[in-house]
Amino acid sequence: MMSEQQTASIAKQRVLSGMRPTGALHLGHYHGALKNWVRLQQEMECFYFVADWHALTTHYESRDIIEKNVFEMVIDWLAAGLDPNQCTIFLQSRLPEHAELFTLLAMGTPIGWLERVPTYKDQQQQLKDKDLSTYGFLGYPLLQAADILIYKAHYVPVGEDQASHVELTREAARRFNHLYGRETNFDALVKATLEKIGKDSTKRFEKSRKVYQETGDTKAMEGALGFVNSSPLLDDAERERLSAYFRGTGRMVLVEPQVLLTESAKLPGLDGRKMSKSYGNGIAMREDKASIEHKVKTMPTDPARVKRTDAGNPDNCPVWQFHKIYSSNDTQNWVRQGCTSAGIGCLECKRPVIDGILAEQQPMLARAEPYVKNPKLVREIVDAGTDRARTVARATMHEVRGAMGLNY
C-alpha cells in the first residue's frame, strides 16, 4: 500500500516558470504572473527560478547590478506570497546542468527554429541601442527550453506572447526523444518491468494496450496508464517505459510541456501603456505610500474631461482599468455613473484606487519586512531551493547522457 504522501507525489504535476532579475517588481508583475504563481504552489509541484543567465542575453554589460537585482526580486516573490515550504525557489546560474542540457540540445536543433521565434526580430528592433547579434541572444529560447525540460515540467504558465517559446521547447523535446529516446534493449527492459507488476496486472495491461492500438480507445489508455503511474512497484523511469510501450513509441526521456494559459488580471501602466520600468509608468510592489498617492493622483484621465463639469467616458480613461482590479462592483457602478454625468471629479474617482492598492500592499510589506531586515534569510532560501533543484536536474542529466551514449 502507498502512503498518502507517495500518492500525492505521483499525482502532483510539475510547473516551471522563471523571471529575469530586473530588481524590484511592479504591480504589473504581481497581477500578471506572481498572483498565479502563488495559487499554483498550492495545487502543483512548482519550481520558480531566477533567470540570471537570461538577463545576460540582452544586458551582458550590466554585471554590477545583477546580484542586487536577484535578491530584490526574490524578496518581492516572498512578499507576494511564495512559500519556500510549498515551492522551490532557485538560481539558474548555480546549476551548470542547465548549460549542459542547452549545449546537448543545440547539437540537434536547426538554426531556423531559433530564427523564427517571434521575439527574436522584435527585440532586435526594440533594443536597437544594444548589439544583439550574439549567439547567446539567438540561442536563449533553447536555453529556456533546457530550463523547462531539465525538470520534466508538465506545465509552463505563460501569456500568449510567450506561447511560441513553449512550442519550441516541445519541438526540442520531440526531436531529442526521436533521436535518442529508444533504449537499445527496450524490449528486454519492458519485459522485466512487466514482470514487476505481476502476471494478472500484465495481462490486463496487454489487453488494454491491444484495444488502444487497434481502436484508439482513450478510456483503455487512461485506465492502464493510471494504474502504471500509481503503482508503488515501479520507479519513474519504469513508468515512462511502460507508457511509451503502451503508446507504441520509444521511452520519453524529455517530457513535452504544455502551455498553461491562466486567467490573469492585466494591469496597465499609469499612462495606459504596458506597465514597464523603461516607460517609467509603474508602481512598485513595495513602493512607499506617499509615492503611490502622488502617482495615482497625477494619472492622466479621459481627455474629454477638461473641466470638472465635463462628462467623461471611463472606457477612455487609464484609471478605469485600475478600478476593474481594485474596486468592487458597487464602486465601479458609482464611478461609471459619476463620470458619465460629471457627478464626481477625477480626484474623487481615484481615491478608491489608491485605497485598494494600499490595502493590497499591506500584507506584502509585512511578509517582506523580515527579509529586508535580514537579507541572509533570502540567501538561505535560494541556497536550499537550489539544492533541491540540483537533485532533479542531475537525475535528468543522468538519463540524457545515458540516452546519448555519454555515460562512459
N, C-alpha and C positions, 0 to 999 in steps of 0.2 A: 504493500500500500504506500502511496506517496503522501508526504506531509502536505499541509495546506500551503506551506512556503514553496515546496517543489512545484506544486500545481500552478501557483501564481507565477512562478519564474518562467515556466514553459509557456503559459498563456499570454504573458505580457509581451507586447510587441515593442520594438525599439524605435525611438525617434532620435534624429541627429539634426542639430542646427548650430549655427555659429554667427558671430558678428566680427567685423573688423574693429580693432580698437581705435576709436576716434576720440576717446576721452569721455567726459560727462555726456550722458544721453539726454535727449529731449522727450517731450510728451508724445511726439510722433512715433518714436521708437517704442514707447510704452504701449500705446494703443494699437500700433501696427504689428508688434511682434511679442513683446515681453508678457503682456496680459495672457496671450495664448500659451506661451511657454509655461507660465505658472499653472494654468489649467491642465496642460498636458502632463506635467510632472506627477499629477495625482492619478492619471489614467494609464500611463505607459512608462516604459523604462527610457528615461530621457538623458541624452548626452548633449551638453551645451559647451561649445569651445570658443576660446578667444582666437580669432584667425589672424594672428600677428604676422605670419608669413604672407598672407593675402594683402595685408596693409602695405607690404613692401613692393607689391606688383605695380602700384601706382605712386607710392611715396617712398621710393627706395633711398632717397637722400635725407629723409626726416628721422634719422636714428635717435636724435636727442629726446624726442617726446614719446617714443613708443612705450617705454616702461611705465611712465606716469599714466599714459592713456589706458594701458592694460588694466591697471588696478582701479582707476577711477571708474572704468566701465563695469568691472566686476562688482564694485560697491553698488552701482546702480542696479545691477541684476539682483543683488541680495535685497536692496531696498524695494524692488518691485515685488518681491515675494518668492524668488527662487530659494529653495531649501536644499542645502548640500546633503541633507539626510534623505532627500527624495529624488535628487537628480545628481548627475556627475558633471562638475564644472572643471574644465581643464584648459591647458595652454598648448596650442598646436605646436609651437616651436620646440617644446621639450620632448616631442615624440618623433624621433628620426624615422620611425616606421612609416609615417605619412609620406615622407620624402622618398623612401624606398619603394613604396607601392606606386607613387606617382611616376618614378623612373621606370618601373617594370611595365606599367600600363602604357607609358609613352612609346615603348618598343613596338607596340602593335596598333597604335592609334593613328589613323590617317590625318595629316595636317589639315585637309579640307574640313574635317569635322570641327576643328577649333576655329578656323577662319569664318565659318558660317554662323557661329554663336552671335546672336543679335547685338549683345553688349560689346562685342569686340570693336566693331567700327563705331558704334555710338559713343563709347567712352573716348576713343581717339579723337572724335570730333569735339566732344565736350571739354576735354582736357588738352587742348592744343598747346598749352604752355609747357607741357611735360613731354619728354621723349618716351613714347610708349612702344617704340619699335624694338621691344625686347622679347627674348624667349620666355621670360617669366610672365609677362603680360599675356602673350599668346597662349601660354600653357596653363594659366590659372584656372580655367574651367576643369581641366583634367586633374589639377591638384585638388580642386573642390570635389571632384569625383572620388579621388583617393580618400579624402577626409570622410566621405559618406560610406564608401564601400568597406573600409577597413574595420568599421564597427557593425557591418552587416545590418545597417538600418533598414527597417521596413518602410518608414515614412520620413519625409523631409517637409516640414512646414514652410511654405514659401508663398509669396504673392505671385500673381500671374506673370509678372515681368521676369521672374526667376525660374519659371517652369522649364524653359529651354535648357537650363543648366542641369536640371534633374534628368531630363531626357537624354542629355549627353552622358550622364552617369549610367543610365540604364543601357545605353548603347555600348559603353566601355565594358560594363559587366557582362553583357551578352557576348561581346566579341571575345573577352577573356575566357568565359566558360566554353565557348565554341572551340577555342584553340587548345585549352588546357584542362577542361572540366572532366573529361572521361578518364577515370583511373585505368592504368594499364591492366590491372587484374580485377576489373569491375565485376564481372560475372561471379568470380570466386568470392569476392567480398560481399556481394549481395546474398549469396547462398549462406555464408557464415552469419550474416546479420539476421537473416530469416530464421536461422536455427535458434537464435537467442530468444525469439518471441514464442517459440513452441509450435508444434505441428498444427494444432487446431487454429491458432491465430494466423499461421502462414496459409492454411487452406482458405480461410475466409478472405485474407488479403489478396491471394492469387485470383480468387473468384471475382472480387470487386475490380481487380486490375483488368481482367479479361473483358468484363462488362463495359468498363470505361473506355478501353482501347477499341472495342468493337462498335459501341453506340454513343460514346461521348457523354455517358450518364454522369452528371456532376454530383448527384447525390451519392453515387458509389464512391467517387473520388473523395468527397468531403468526409464520408464515414471512415474510409480506410486511412486517409491521412490524419484525420482527427485522432484515431487510435495510435498511429505511429508517433505523432507529436506529443502525445500524453503518456507514452509508455516509459516507465521508470527503468526498464531493462536496456534502453538504448541511450547512447550519448548523442550530442548534436550532429556529429559527422555521420553517424549511422542513420539518424532520422533524415538527413539530407539525401543520403544514398538511396534509401528506400523510396523517398519522394520522387527522385529522379528516375528510378527504376519503374515506378508506377506510371509515370507520365511517358516513359519511353525515351528519356534523354539521358545524357551523362550527368554526373554529380554537379550541383550548382556550388562552385567554390565561392563565388561572389554573388550576393543577393541583389536583385534588381529592385531598387527602392521605388515607392510610389509617392507622387506629389500629394501633400496634404494641404489642399486649399481650404482654409478655415475662414469663417466669418470674422473679420476684424474691423474695428472702427477706424476709418481713415480720417485722421486729424490733420487738416491743412495748416500751413504756416499762418502767422498773424496777418499776412498780406493776401491770403487766398491761394498762394502758390504752395507747392510741396514744402513741408517744414524741413529746413536744412540749415546747417551751420554756415554753409557757404553763402546762403541768401541772407543770413542774419535775421531770420524771421521766426525763430524758435523760442520755446520756453523750456528750460532745463528741468529735469525731474526733481532736482533738489535746489531750484532757484529760490532766492530769498523773497519774502512776502512783498516788500516794497517794490522790487523789480517787477514781479508778476502784475501787481496792481497798475503800475505805470504802463507796462507793455499792453495790457488789455484795454486800458482807458484810452490809449492813443491809437488803437487799431482803426484802420480805415473802415468806413461803413458804406451803405448804399449811396453812390454818388448823387442820386436824385434828392437826397435829404440835405439840401444846402442849409436850410434854416430849420429851427425846431418845429415850426408849424407845417413843414412839408411832409406829405405822406411818403412812405417808403415801401420797399418790397424785400422781405427777409431773404428771398432766394437770390438776391443780388448783393448780399452782404456777407463778408467773411465771418462775422460774429455768429451768424445763424448756424454755421457748421459746428461751432463750439457748443451752441445750445443743444444741438442734436445729440451730443455726447454727455454734456454735463447737466442738462435741465430736464425736469420731469415733464410729462405731457401737459399738465396744467400750466406750467411756466411757459412752455413753448406756445401754447394757445394764447396766453397773455401777451407774449412777445409779438406774435403774428397780428393779433387784433390791435395792439397798441401801435405797432409800426405802420401798418397799412392805414390807420386812421389818424396818425400823428398824435395819438393819445399819450405816448411816452417818448421821452428823449433817448438819444443813443447812450448816454451815460447810465440812465436807468436800466436800459436793456442789457448793458454789460455787467451790471452788479452780480446777477445770479451766476454768470460765467466765472467771475473772479472767485466767488464763494465756493463754487463747485470745484475749481482747480485746487484751491487751498485745502478744502476738505479731503479731496483725494490724496493730496500730498502729505498730510499729517502722518499716516501710518508709514509712508515711505521714509520720512525723516527719522521717525522713531526706529525703524529697522536699520537704517544706515548709521545711526549715531555710534554704536559700539565699534563699528569698523573704521569710521573716521577717526575715532579717538585712539584706536589700536590697530594700525594697518597690518601688524603681524598676523592678526586673525585672518585677514583676507589671503595672505600668502599661504597660511596653513591650509585653508580651504582649497586653494588652487593646487597645492602640493598633493593633498590627499586625493583630489579628483583626478589629477594627472596620473597618479599611481594606479588608480582603478582603471582608467582608460588604457594605460600601458599594458595591463594584463590582457585585455580584449584585443588590442592591436597586435600584440606579439603572437597571440593564438592564431589570428587571421593570417599573419605573415608566414607562420609556420606552414599553414595549409597552402598558401600561394607559392612559396618556394618549392614545396613538395610537388605541386601540380606542374610547375615549370621545370622540374628536374634540377633544382638548385639546392636541394638538401643534402649535399655531399660534404 
